[in-house]
Amino acid sequence: MDFGAAMVDTAWRSFTEEIWRWRDMGRRVEFWWRDDDAERMTPALSRLFDLVAQVKVPLALAVVPGGCEKGLLDSADPSVAVIQHGVDHLNRAESGGKKTEFPADEPIDAALQRLAMGRAGLEAVAGFRALPVLAPPWNRFTAGLIPHLSRAGYSGISTYGVRATADAAPGLRQVNTHVDLIDWKGGRHFAGEEAVLRQAARHLEMRRTGQADSAEPTGWLTHHAVHDEAAWQFLARLFELTGNAEGVTWLRPADVFGDGARQ
């Protein structure tokens, strides 16, 4: 047997066995799906929409308001919800710093004004699909802004990694992603089935054993614009195996973020 193939088979088996552990405990595994960096209709975004329509898995599409084209969502399945991916996705970090659209030295009022303008533009395009949820670019957001988001009309925020608390601030639900399909440091391509499934199984295990918030659904993070064929094929297989699997639920984005985000 090819060693690489054996590793993949082992990864799928370990992932499946972790789901079975949840089922044996009488608990359902809850997943949710976020895809970042949508701005305009491209062949990759069209393929993403086709996949959603085929597999019927709800999607939270993180859209950049500053470059969002009118009619972007005309062909999207009704299960596609829209969350706000920053404002313009421009890096404002100091030279040499980690990329962020919202640096700590930006005045709070200025940042909130930018966010409000972006949100209004996004709602004009997305209509009923728009949820008052922010997914900051590069999954980074200055801590000083977080307490102000709920009074600015946001009910949710999503970054990456195990959350410290269910509410980032009063009235602001935090639900993160935990499984990234892309190897950003190794060439911006699919990280591989073994690596991705290991991430997913690990987060499920941490939730099951109390090492992470058991109530936070495991979030899958994709970036349609940089998917290679291996990434697309993996997603199709993942949804085929889990879409109607016993003990597994793919949550609607509005349900992920609670009453404040419901349509």
C-alpha angles and dihedrals in degrees: 000000000000108000092221091052090048090053091052092048090050091050093052090046093050091047092049093046090054089054089050090053089058091047092049088054089054093250131125122230110233121203132177132191130222125179119191141210103032114161110138138012110275133161089260093052090046089053090049091053090048090052093050091050091049100046099031094222113148115244134204103209111201105213127193105227096203094064100028114135123218109252092026091135100038093110097036121119114251089248091068111102124187128228127182117263100199116284110276104352092234119149110242097171121127115263109288094013126120113276116268137153091208112052120190092243095059110105111254094232091052092050093047091049091053091048092050092051091049093048093051091051092048093049089052089058101034101040113175091005094065117105122192091244128124124212104183117216114263086013090270127126131164112254093224092066097051098081090054098053098082093053087048089060102265120131099181146032130193129194131147132286138029110326120236093214138003092240117048087193134348107301093007115107116202119208116166138192120246108179118065117191095199129080097215097179096043101056107304094268137118109307092219133258095267094053095042096047090047089057091051096046091047094053091047090050091049091052092047094049097042097253089118135024103289091203094060109095116231107258125213115207121203135173109204094193094065101036116129121203092269091058093051092048092049092052092049091052093045093053092043091055099040106027094089100011119141110260096015128108128183103208128221111244090238089057092046092059098039135228095332091064100042120119 
